[in-house]
Amino acid sequence: MTRVRSGPPLLTAADYRHSAERTAEPDVWDFIEGGAEDERTLAANLRAFDRVRLRPRMLAGVPDADTSVSLFGTRYATPIGVAPTAYHRLVDPEGEVATARGAGAAGALFVVGMFASRTIEDVAGASTSGLWLQLYWLRRRDVMRALAERAERSGYGALMLTVDVPRMGRRWRDMRNGFAIGGGVAAVNIDPAVMASAHERDAGRSAIAKHTADAFDPTLTWSDLAWLRSCTRLPLVLKGILTAEDAVLAAEHGADAIVVSNHGGRQLDGAVASLDALTEVADAVGDRLPVLFDGGVRRGADALAALALGARMVLLGRPPLWGLAAGGADGVAGVLRAVTGELEHAMVLSGRPALDALDRSLVRTGGV
């Protein structure tokens, strides 16, 4: 629980959101909160959980529940992790270092974004729980290789390749704001020449989209993954899978895990909600590799539904940034603990003592 100034205690992720909105710059807030085009997929991610109804079992003798989970040899106190997002110094001076401390205090995984505003070594030095590094596929493969090698040397546990950005989704909010990365914030792990266009403000354009067009390689195919696997010994996780077909291809091409995700509604507007894709993907891969999930989780009951439908771990994108903006490292920990506490509470009320007791019999979808 975090208190900000003299206000009421912050008990839920929504509380942190309200506090964060008061502190963030308007264009930064739009960058965090916005989705692609008319934001239909952003809204669909949230609505999908509104259709879920839980089927609790009674007289199960469950006084408390174990939320711990293991992945790639690391045990976490919670299945609620921090999804990769960029430029944390936009909302807190310590940036990803504070996020790492908060995630560590909650015993949670933190997936550090490629465009982090603190060095991956500094983030590793601040972490007391597991770290993974997220990558996009750049035209400059030497930059990708160098980051992967640095991550392995610094003790990161996996690489997460985001595969749903052959080009940036059109984000009307950022375009209207002429959004660019400023205020001394930068992606400090990458050659400044590669990042230059992300800082060039132009009315009616998003500098982030311009940078993506300049730097990302849209010709990536499944066969290219072998090159990235050759760069390090780290497990490779693919983020952005929404169909059974791609889930099978991921397994066939050596992915060690996949993340069901539509990029928080920030890429293809009109794409399927992440929750609506989860069972299809989980059924396609079975026990061959772990399935993680992100998209629209705002409370513990949302996480419970995703875990019951086949996710091993649930990643939060916007909520940790709300916590960071509201209260730094303590705010990040507060958000993660709040959602984990709600999850544990819902597990007890559902008669489920541990995560491996969650299955589809707990969930009914389709509304009341």
ABEGO torsion letter per residue (X at the ends): XBBBEABBBBABAAAAAAAAAAABBAAAAAAAABBBEAGAAAAAAAAAAAABBBBBBBGAGBABBBABBBBGGBBBABABBBBBBBGAAAABAAEAAAAAAAAAAAGBBBBBBAABABBAAAAAAABABBBBBBBBBBABAAAAAAAAAAAAAAGBABBBBBAABABBBBBAAAAAAGBBBBGGBBBAABBAAAAAAAABBBBGBBAAAAAAAAABBAABBAAAAAAAAAABABBBBBBGBABAAAAAAAAAAGBABBBBBAGGGABBBGBBBAAAAAAAAAAAAEAABBBBBBGGBABAAAAAAAAAAGBABBBBAAAAAAAAAAAEAAAAAAAAAAAAAAAAAAAAAAGBABAAABBAAABBBGEX
